[in-house]
Amino acid sequence: MTTNSPFAEWDKAFGDPRLCAAIADRISFRCTLIQTGTESYRFRVTEAERRSP
C-alpha cells in the first residue's frame, strides 16, 4: 500500500478520526514503513492538467 499523505491527514480521506486510527493501526501492525520524501509523479501531472486550459 502506498500513499502520499501522512497518517495525520488520513482522517480527511476517511472522514472519521476513529475509523482512520483503526485503519492506520491495522495497516501498520508489524510492518515496515518507508518514507521516501518524494513527490508523486501522478499527482504533479494531474495538478498541471487542472491548471492548463
C-alpha positions as CSV (number, residue, x, y, z in Angstrom):
1,M,0.0,0.0,0.0
2,T,1.3,3.5,-0.8
3,T,0.1,7.0,0.0
4,N,1.3,10.5,-0.3
5,S,-0.4,11.5,2.9
6,P,0.9,11.1,6.4
7,F,-1.2,9.3,8.9
8,A,-2.2,12.6,10.4
9,E,-4.0,13.6,7.2
10,W,-5.9,10.3,6.7
11,D,-9.0,11.5,8.6
12,K,-9.6,13.9,5.7
13,A,-9.8,11.0,3.3
14,F,-11.8,8.6,5.5
15,G,-13.9,11.3,7.2
16,D,-13.9,9.7,10.7
17,P,-10.9,10.1,13.0
18,R,-11.7,6.8,14.9
19,L,-12.1,4.9,11.6
20,C,-8.8,6.4,10.4
21,A,-7.0,5.4,13.6
22,A,-8.3,1.8,13.3
23,I,-7.2,1.5,9.7
24,A,-3.8,3.0,10.4
25,D,-3.4,0.7,13.4
26,R,-4.2,-2.4,11.4
27,I,-2.1,-1.5,8.3
28,S,1.0,-0.5,10.3
29,F,0.9,-3.5,12.7
30,R,4.2,-5.5,12.3
31,C,5.2,-3.8,9.0
32,T,8.0,-1.6,7.8
33,L,7.1,2.0,6.9
34,I,9.2,3.5,4.2
35,Q,9.1,7.3,3.8
36,T,10.7,8.3,0.6
37,G,10.0,12.0,0.9
38,T,9.4,12.3,-2.8
39,E,6.5,13.9,-4.7
40,S,4.1,11.8,-6.6
41,Y,4.5,12.0,-10.4
42,R,0.8,11.3,-10.9
43,F,-0.2,14.0,-8.5
44,R,2.1,16.5,-10.2
45,V,0.8,15.7,-13.7
46,T,-2.8,15.8,-12.5
47,E,-2.3,19.2,-10.9
48,A,-0.6,20.6,-14.1
49,E,-3.5,19.3,-16.2
50,R,-6.0,21.0,-13.9
51,R,-4.2,24.3,-14.2
52,S,-3.9,24.3,-18.0
53,P,-6.9,25.5,-20.1
